[in-house]
């Protein structure tokens, strides 16, 4: 097997505790454990269980009791928005729109089930309510996604905003009543309230507040709602983690990192963005239904301010960081409630949080400082690339590592970032193609394979197998990226810059040497 | 409401949207960023006018005009400050980061204004530090968290044209439309025939090539922000004169609608902003007079955007975006 450029890397690791995969699993497990522990602790506390006696926390104010369910709802909303903004990289300013769909649907469905059909079990009726709310919000999300996801960047953001405003203004003119006089019947009115008569209960009252849900008779069944909220958070975490770690999730991330590279790898960009968008809409609908347990909201509340508040939770928690989102949501919900100062200047603080988070995280100087700071906790990468003829680049890269001797080769930053974007997909392709390649190497001819399969290296096989051969340049780029990926897990672009500098220095040294030798030579001549 | 008044109202509110949209479109075309805070500069402009017009030192006949000038200058400075403090360090950042920052700036302006207006002793600050007495004629303080109106400061009833007994073209509408036309003409001349305008067009076309040709990118963008914010101040005064209430969140709705107008017209295009603004104003007034519930007006207005973008993804007069690999 021959390579024009077999490029391998060498790195020094100051500390290598976990592989990226293990670290990710650890991160996920920690998230679940933290959420569960927090729930067990809080549930016990809020319901005056056995632990609260030990820890002496009997006196809980009514106010504190009310935090749990809304926090869960906001966590679900923020984590789902993170799916759109953090993972698929599209700014949605219309998250509150989907929440309001879930909110309204939740009220109608829950009251229909409990008051109309007389369902007694709160868990069952809440489960059905959440499912229907999520479903409806998902359908609306799909319908909104059709025009929205054709657009890019700022246009997309403004159209999601427009869609949320349309949803808001339609819901403000929507009236629903439950008629229990002869069986359970729902009455609708739009755009003006024409519903009246005896024996009807107004569920949605247009622009004014509607009936709350999650009630048993007239009182709210809080312990049951705690469990339901917790279950919803766990469901959200399961959905989001499973989605982002799946093949689809990697494809979504690759469309975020480099749309063109992803598209050229054969990923249907719009479809994957739609998957993220609709999933987020479903979860947002469910969180909206959960918010409906109190009649403090009305359709006009689900406006841009609310979307931006959820966005602040996401940005502060970290784009693409689920655990961070949970923490930031909890903190930013409780702080304004508990601190008088925060309550008055809440939006002021939010605005500063947004600006500083963005300016600081995008300022090269501060970014470098942060990187040097976080690298104390992370394993360190410093990659130097070497170009060299190699027998087996992919499988034997570690062997070649041992005798890296020749000149360093600088990979263009662009090429590396392209590859980085394509990597998640490559992983899948490699997993598929590997058995075939191993067979080919061992001399076993696959039944329908090219007769020249032996001569071809694994990369050619990967791409011809898909029916779309790549040109040499991209092949080389991907080879470089894949090898680095295989050897070191993740590649950081910053390292390449550093390496470039080093190369430049080498060059200068080399030039000096040349000059010296040149002078000497000249003198002799 | 008959059709004539719908047309007059539509044209005048559309003109205001067009003036705001011009600011959006200039900033977007040249800095390639969505300045979400533009709507709040409108609000700051209106508040500045409100305060300046109440200053005792400006009680003469030219007082309101000087107040307008003060608002324009202050907003231009504010626009430059926003650009310098928040957006300049994000020139190379992804558009998501810039957009989130812009949203942050928008909320910051709203809340700072809210805080300033509700603080005690703002008028004392003006009196003692700047030497300007700001109060109404009966020495009632004008600051406070309550809703303000500027209708009595902008009185244009002398310009009313009575076409018939039932139909009157209000003077304010005439002034608004005239101001809009003057701005569009001046701005087109500026962009097409001055050196700075040429620099703006080249920065908008290709920033790095413009830089190689010796154009100062930062200065060009700063001037763009100054012009856009100055326009926002004019629009803010006209919008609040129309009459709309003056509260710290006043700017967000016309801001969003004007942005939508700019997108409908094709962002980056000056005639596009004019067409988009007038179209949006007209649709809004028409649906307000036809629909049974006022809440549905917004749904119609926003649907126009979605329909236009479905058929022309870069707006009515927008250029087709070529994708570079």
HADDOCK unambig.tbl for C-alpha pairs under 7 A between the chains (distance, minus, plus):
assign (segid A and resid 91 and name CA) (segid B and resid 96 and name CA) 6.52 0.50 0.50
assign (segid A and resid 147 and name CA) (segid B and resid 310 and name CA) 6.29 0.50 0.50
assign (segid A and resid 154 and name CA) (segid B and resid 34 and name CA) 6.78 0.50 0.50
assign (segid A and resid 159 and name CA) (segid B and resid 306 and name CA) 6.89 0.50 0.50
assign (segid A and resid 162 and name CA) (segid B and resid 302 and name CA) 5.37 0.50 0.50
assign (segid A and resid 165 and name CA) (segid B and resid 299 and name CA) 6.81 0.50 0.50
assign (segid A and resid 166 and name CA) (segid B and resid 298 and name CA) 6.68 0.50 0.50
assign (segid A and resid 166 and name CA) (segid B and resid 299 and name CA) 4.31 0.50 0.50
assign (segid A and resid 166 and name CA) (segid B and resid 302 and name CA) 6.51 0.50 0.50
assign (segid A and resid 169 and name CA) (segid B and resid 295 and name CA) 5.44 0.50 0.50
assign (segid A and resid 169 and name CA) (segid B and resid 296 and name CA) 5.70 0.50 0.50
assign (segid A and resid 169 and name CA) (segid B and resid 298 and name CA) 6.61 0.50 0.50
assign (segid A and resid 169 and name CA) (segid B and resid 299 and name CA) 5.89 0.50 0.50
assign (segid A and resid 170 and name CA) (segid B and resid 296 and name CA) 6.43 0.50 0.50
assign (segid A and resid 170 and name CA) (segid B and resid 299 and name CA) 6.88 0.50 0.50
assign (segid A and resid 172 and name CA) (segid B and resid 295 and name CA) 6.81 0.50 0.50
assign (segid A and resid 191 and name CA) (segid B and resid 293 and name CA) 6.74 0.50 0.50
assign (segid A and resid 347 and name CA) (segid B and resid 107 and name CA) 6.93 0.50 0.50
assign (segid A and resid 347 and name CA) (segid B and resid 111 and name CA) 6.65 0.50 0.50
assign (segid A and resid 348 and name CA) (segid B and resid 107 and name CA) 6.92 0.50 0.50
assign (segid A and resid 348 and name CA) (segid B and resid 108 and name CA) 5.66 0.50 0.50
assign (segid A and resid 348 and name CA) (segid B and resid 111 and name CA) 5.41 0.50 0.50
assign (segid A and resid 351 and name CA) (segid B and resid 104 and name CA) 4.35 0.50 0.50
assign (segid A and resid 351 and name CA) (segid B and resid 105 and name CA) 6.55 0.50 0.50
assign (segid A and resid 351 and name CA) (segid B and resid 107 and name CA) 5.39 0.50 0.50
assign (segid A and resid 351 and name CA) (segid B and resid 108 and name CA) 5.16 0.50 0.50
assign (segid A and resid 352 and name CA) (segid B and resid 104 and name CA) 6.56 0.50 0.50
assign (segid A and resid 352 and name CA) (segid B and resid 108 and name CA) 6.85 0.50 0.50
assign (segid A and resid 354 and name CA) (segid B and resid 100 and name CA) 6.64 0.50 0.50
assign (segid A and resid 354 and name CA) (segid B and resid 101 and name CA) 6.04 0.50 0.50
assign (segid A and resid 354 and name CA) (segid B and resid 104 and name CA) 5.17 0.50 0.50
assign (segid A and resid 355 and name CA) (segid B and resid 101 and name CA) 4.74 0.50 0.50
assign (segid A and resid 355 and name CA) (segid B and resid 104 and name CA) 5.28 0.50 0.50
assign (segid A and resid 355 and name CA) (segid B and resid 105 and name CA) 6.80 0.50 0.50
assign (segid A and resid 358 and name CA) (segid B and resid 97 and name CA) 5.70 0.50 0.50
assign (segid A and resid 358 and name CA) (segid B and resid 101 and name CA) 6.08 0.50 0.50
assign (segid A and resid 359 and name CA) (segid B and resid 89 and name CA) 6.82 0.50 0.50
assign (segid A and resid 359 and name CA) (segid B and resid 90 and name CA) 6.66 0.50 0.50
assign (segid A and resid 362 and name CA) (segid B and resid 90 and name CA) 6.57 0.50 0.50
assign (segid A and resid 362 and name CA) (segid B and resid 93 and name CA) 6.07 0.50 0.50
assign (segid A and resid 363 and name CA) (segid B and resid 89 and name CA) 6.39 0.50 0.50
